[in-house]
């Protein structure tokens, strides 16, 4: 009986580990959440999630803040985005941020949301990257689009700030500083955040 009990306990512990759960207030999603899927007729490739540091995988964490639930807090130093939840919790996502010279901080709001958005490189980017001139009129949405599966457009008092929270096909850029100032997320993660965040939601970038 003792051996049977130990086997049952071991099985439960393994099931808990596979579910991404722990006892420190952190709950991760299963690897299946990063599998391939079809979305609006487009194929979203699977993420080789074992190659992404575990801290950058989507998870619910303890998070104390004075911001209201529904607020998005972007920690550019740690490369985390927090979607504030009630009860001292937040859903934490790994992100890619602006490279040196393109960093920014401040407060904005989600002014608009788009699924499989068109990406139009700004003139300054085309000047740096002449190869992007072919997309001057806009790159159609799709799996290779720089904005990925979803985009949330950040507005400030002056209107569209030009910055976005968006997906990326470049999963290896998560946890790094290599964008032109926008906040990148894994496509599976930006789809999840898009379903939770509302137009008008406060976004704090620090």
NUKETOR-845308 format. One record per residue (C-alpha): z, y, x; residue in three letters; residue number from 1. Coordinates in nm, 4 decimals. Example, Ala and Ser with C-alpha at 12.3 -4.5 7.8 and 13.67 -1.06 7.14 Angstrom:
(loti (0.7800 -0.4500 1.2300) ALA 1)
(loti (0.7140 -0.1060 1.3670) SER 2)
This chain:
(loti (0.0000 0.0000 0.0000) UNK 1)
(loti (0.0835 0.2354 0.2841) UNK 2)
(loti (-0.2577 0.1784 0.4430) UNK 3)
(loti (-0.4282 0.2369 0.1062) UNK 4)
(loti (-0.2343 0.5604 0.0578) UNK 5)
(loti (-0.3308 0.6799 0.4038) UNK 6)
(loti (-0.6958 0.6027 0.3346) UNK 7)
(loti (-0.6842 0.7946 0.0058) UNK 8)
(loti (-0.5180 1.0905 0.1754) UNK 9)
(loti (-0.7768 1.0856 0.4530) UNK 10)
(loti (-1.0550 1.0743 0.1959) UNK 11)
(loti (-0.9141 1.3742 0.0124) UNK 12)
(loti (-0.8778 1.5670 0.3362) UNK 13)
(loti (-1.2381 1.4936 0.4280) UNK 14)
(loti (-1.3607 1.5988 0.0843) UNK 15)
(loti (-1.1716 1.9250 0.1183) UNK 16)
(loti (-1.3216 1.9883 0.4608) UNK 17)
(loti (-1.6720 1.9184 0.3366) UNK 18)
(loti (-1.6183 2.1607 0.0504) UNK 19)
(loti (-1.5434 2.4313 0.3055) UNK 20)
(loti (-1.1877 2.4832 0.1819) UNK 21)
(loti (-0.8786 2.5569 0.3884) UNK 22)
(loti (-0.5191 2.6570 0.3327) UNK 23)
(loti (-0.5352 3.0029 0.4918) UNK 24)
(loti (-0.6827 3.1824 0.1931) UNK 25)
(loti (-1.0414 3.1343 0.3088) UNK 26)
(loti (-1.2882 2.9397 0.0968) UNK 27)
(loti (-1.6405 2.8787 0.2214) UNK 28)
(loti (-1.9493 2.7689 0.0321) UNK 29)
(loti (-2.1093 2.4312 0.0886) UNK 30)
(loti (-2.4012 2.3834 0.3255) UNK 31)
(loti (-2.6131 2.3090 0.0173) UNK 32)
(loti (-2.5874 2.6775 -0.0764) UNK 33)
(loti (-2.8171 2.7491 0.2175) UNK 34)
(loti (-3.0762 2.4884 0.1275) UNK 35)
(loti (-3.4379 2.5562 0.0335) UNK 36)
(loti (-3.5051 2.6803 -0.3170) UNK 37)
(loti (-3.7772 2.8259 -0.5351) UNK 38)
(loti (-3.7121 3.1785 -0.6591) UNK 39)
(loti (-3.9507 3.3733 -0.8841) UNK 40)
(loti (-4.2313 3.1484 -0.7674) UNK 41)
(loti (-4.1568 3.1992 -0.3977) UNK 42)
(loti (-4.0225 2.9335 -0.1652) UNK 43)
(loti (-3.7028 3.0351 0.0140) UNK 44)
(loti (-3.6763 2.8223 0.3295) UNK 45)
(loti (-3.3543 2.6407 0.4129) UNK 46)
(loti (-3.1279 2.8065 0.6695) UNK 47)
(loti (-3.0259 2.5827 0.9638) UNK 48)
(loti (-2.6746 2.6874 0.8795) UNK 49)
(loti (-2.5057 2.4886 1.1556) UNK 50)
(loti (-2.6789 2.7280 1.3966) UNK 51)
(loti (-2.5124 3.0261 1.2260) UNK 52)
(loti (-2.1571 3.0932 1.3432) UNK 53)
(loti (-1.9128 2.9789 1.0752) UNK 54)
(loti (-1.7585 3.3271 1.0481) UNK 55)
(loti (-2.0946 3.4623 0.9311) UNK 56)
(loti (-2.1319 3.2111 0.6485) UNK 57)
(loti (-2.0463 3.3288 0.2976) UNK 58)
(loti (-1.6801 3.2792 0.2140) UNK 59)
(loti (-1.3982 3.4187 0.0029) UNK 60)
(loti (-1.1248 3.5743 0.2159) UNK 61)
(loti (-0.7995 3.7613 0.1819) UNK 62)
(loti (-0.8861 4.1317 0.1983) UNK 63)
(loti (-0.6519 4.4231 0.1417) UNK 64)
(loti (-0.8201 4.7520 0.0532) UNK 65)
(loti (-0.7747 5.0534 -0.1697) UNK 66)
(loti (-1.1359 5.0197 -0.2874) UNK 67)
(loti (-1.1926 4.8968 -0.6411) UNK 68)
(loti (-1.3367 4.5530 -0.7213) UNK 69)
(loti (-1.7150 4.5697 -0.7167) UNK 70)
(loti (-1.7187 4.7986 -0.4126) UNK 71)
(loti (-1.9153 4.6901 -0.1067) UNK 72)
(loti (-1.7587 4.7556 0.2336) UNK 73)
(loti (-1.9778 4.7110 0.5407) UNK 74)
(loti (-1.7979 4.6587 0.8730) UNK 75)
(loti (-2.0745 4.7221 1.1254) UNK 76)
(loti (-1.8491 4.6470 1.4226) UNK 77)
(loti (-1.7514 4.3008 1.3038) UNK 78)
(loti (-2.0911 4.2374 1.1382) UNK 79)
(loti (-1.9322 4.1606 0.7991) UNK 80)
(loti (-2.0079 4.2803 0.4463) UNK 81)
(loti (-1.7256 4.2542 0.1924) UNK 82)
(loti (-1.7755 4.2470 -0.1830) UNK 83)
(loti (-1.4323 4.3456 -0.3108) UNK 84)
(loti (-1.2732 4.1135 -0.5673) UNK 85)
(loti (-0.9530 4.1488 -0.7709) UNK 86)
(loti (-0.6237 4.0177 -0.6365) UNK 87)
(loti (-0.6588 4.1090 -0.2712) UNK 88)
(loti (-0.9718 3.8992 -0.2164) UNK 89)
(loti (-1.3302 3.9663 -0.1144) UNK 90)
(loti (-1.6472 3.7668 -0.0715) UNK 91)
(loti (-1.7455 3.8067 0.2920) UNK 92)
(loti (-2.1015 3.7758 0.4197) UNK 93)
(loti (-2.2373 3.7854 0.7734) UNK 94)
(loti (-2.4856 4.0651 0.8391) UNK 95)
(loti (-2.7215 4.2126 1.0962) UNK 96)
(loti (-2.6870 4.5852 1.1636) UNK 97)
(loti (-2.8635 4.8792 1.3261) UNK 98)
(loti (-2.9419 4.8545 1.6957) UNK 99)
(loti (-2.8246 5.1190 1.9417) UNK 100)
(loti (-2.9487 5.4592 1.8328) UNK 101)
(loti (-2.9903 5.3494 1.4704) UNK 102)
(loti (-2.6256 5.3044 1.3724) UNK 103)
(loti (-2.4840 5.5051 1.0840) UNK 104)
(loti (-2.1650 5.5335 0.8834) UNK 105)
(loti (-2.0817 5.6895 0.5501) UNK 106)
(loti (-2.0540 5.6361 0.1772) UNK 107)
(loti (-2.3431 5.5695 -0.0583) UNK 108)
(loti (-2.4153 5.4033 -0.3907) UNK 109)
(loti (-2.6640 5.1415 -0.4986) UNK 110)
(loti (-2.9370 5.3514 -0.6560) UNK 111)
(loti (-3.1760 5.0698 -0.7394) UNK 112)
(loti (-3.2230 4.6956 -0.7028) UNK 113)
(loti (-3.5449 4.4991 -0.6510) UNK 114)
(loti (-3.6343 4.1314 -0.6379) UNK 115)
(loti (-3.8931 4.0382 -0.3733) UNK 116)
(loti (-3.9490 4.4066 -0.2974) UNK 117)
(loti (-4.2474 4.5733 -0.1387) UNK 118)
(loti (-4.1686 4.6975 0.2119) UNK 119)
(loti (-4.3224 5.0218 0.3350) UNK 120)
(loti (-4.2509 5.1002 0.7010) UNK 121)
(loti (-4.1619 5.4684 0.7482) UNK 122)
(loti (-4.3889 5.6891 0.9621) UNK 123)
(loti (-4.1382 5.6948 1.2488) UNK 124)
(loti (-4.1406 5.3155 1.2630) UNK 125)
(loti (-4.5202 5.3014 1.2566) UNK 126)
(loti (-4.5209 5.5460 1.5467) UNK 127)
(loti (-4.2981 5.3092 1.7428) UNK 128)
(loti (-4.4838 5.0016 1.6217) UNK 129)
(loti (-4.8557 5.0818 1.5701) UNK 130)
(loti (-4.9128 4.7192 1.4655) UNK 131)
(loti (-4.7315 4.8004 1.1402) UNK 132)
(loti (-4.9879 5.0619 1.0392) UNK 133)
(loti (-5.1642 4.7989 0.8264) UNK 134)
(loti (-4.8636 4.8081 0.5931) UNK 135)
(loti (-4.8678 5.1862 0.5533) UNK 136)
(loti (-4.9411 5.1354 0.1849) UNK 137)
(loti (-4.6740 4.8676 0.1479) UNK 138)
(loti (-4.6314 4.5024 0.2416) UNK 139)
(loti (-4.6269 4.2824 -0.0706) UNK 140)
(loti (-4.3102 4.0930 -0.1472) UNK 141)
(loti (-4.2854 3.7380 -0.0201) UNK 142)
(loti (-4.1037 3.5056 0.2210) UNK 143)
(loti (-4.2316 3.6910 0.5306) UNK 144)
(loti (-4.1579 4.0392 0.3963) UNK 145)
(loti (-3.9097 4.2332 0.6109) UNK 146)
(loti (-3.6875 4.3021 0.3062) UNK 147)
(loti (-3.6599 3.9357 0.2156) UNK 148)
(loti (-3.5756 3.8073 -0.1303) UNK 149)
(loti (-3.3767 4.1079 -0.2545) UNK 150)
(loti (-3.3110 4.4706 -0.1696) UNK 151)
(loti (-3.0472 4.7158 -0.2851) UNK 152)
(loti (-3.1455 5.0767 -0.2191) UNK 153)
(loti (-2.8698 5.3054 -0.0948) UNK 154)
(loti (-2.8591 5.6560 -0.2346) UNK 155)
(loti (-2.6419 5.9514 -0.1383) UNK 156)
(loti (-2.6101 6.3054 -0.2737) UNK 157)
(loti (-2.9564 6.3846 -0.1426) UNK 158)
(loti (-3.1180 6.0878 -0.3139) UNK 159)
(loti (-3.2644 5.7817 -0.1429) UNK 160)
(loti (-3.1058 5.7541 0.2016) UNK 161)
(loti (-3.3829 5.5285 0.3295) UNK 162)
(loti (-3.1287 5.2554 0.4055) UNK 163)
(loti (-3.1155 4.9190 0.2322) UNK 164)
(loti (-2.9000 4.6118 0.1906) UNK 165)
(loti (-3.1651 4.3430 0.2076) UNK 166)
(loti (-3.2553 3.9877 0.2924) UNK 167)
(loti (-3.4404 3.8758 0.6008) UNK 168)
(loti (-3.6472 3.5730 0.7045) UNK 169)
(loti (-3.4995 3.6207 1.0544) UNK 170)
(loti (-3.1785 3.4237 0.9997) UNK 171)
(loti (-3.1041 3.4333 1.3729) UNK 172)
(loti (-3.0526 3.8119 1.3550) UNK 173)
(loti (-2.7298 3.7746 1.1559) UNK 174)
(loti (-2.4319 3.8788 1.3657) UNK 175)
(loti (-2.6502 4.0990 1.5856) UNK 176)
(loti (-2.7459 4.4660 1.6120) UNK 177)
(loti (-3.1243 4.4721 1.5952) UNK 178)
(loti (-3.2360 4.6498 1.2776) UNK 179)
(loti (-3.3533 5.0082 1.2275) UNK 180)
(loti (-3.0328 5.0920 1.0425) UNK 181)
(loti (-3.0597 4.8733 0.7334) UNK 182)
(loti (-2.8076 4.5966 0.6665) UNK 183)
(loti (-2.9641 4.2502 0.6861) UNK 184)
(loti (-2.8381 3.9379 0.5123) UNK 185)
(loti (-2.9458 3.5754 0.4908) UNK 186)
(loti (-3.1824 3.5423 0.1947) UNK 187)
(loti (-2.9487 3.2994 0.0189) UNK 188)
(loti (-2.6625 3.5449 0.0666) UNK 189)
(loti (-2.8507 3.8525 -0.0520) UNK 190)
(loti (-2.9543 3.6633 -0.3662) UNK 191)
(loti (-2.5860 3.5908 -0.4268) UNK 192)
(loti (-2.4740 3.9500 -0.3627) UNK 193)
(loti (-2.7589 4.0888 -0.5759) UNK 194)
(loti (-2.6318 3.8847 -0.8723) UNK 195)
(loti (-2.2840 4.0364 -0.8342) UNK 196)
(loti (-2.3416 4.3997 -0.7344) UNK 197)
(loti (-2.4246 4.6624 -0.9958) UNK 198)
(loti (-2.6470 4.9683 -0.9768) UNK 199)
(loti (-2.4079 5.2554 -0.9122) UNK 200)
(loti (-2.1678 5.0448 -0.7061) UNK 201)
(loti (-1.9974 5.2269 -0.4198) UNK 202)
(loti (-2.0997 5.1207 -0.0680) UNK 203)
(loti (-1.8789 5.2131 0.2284) UNK 204)
(loti (-2.0337 5.1706 0.5727) UNK 205)
(loti (-1.7905 5.1963 0.8635) UNK 206)
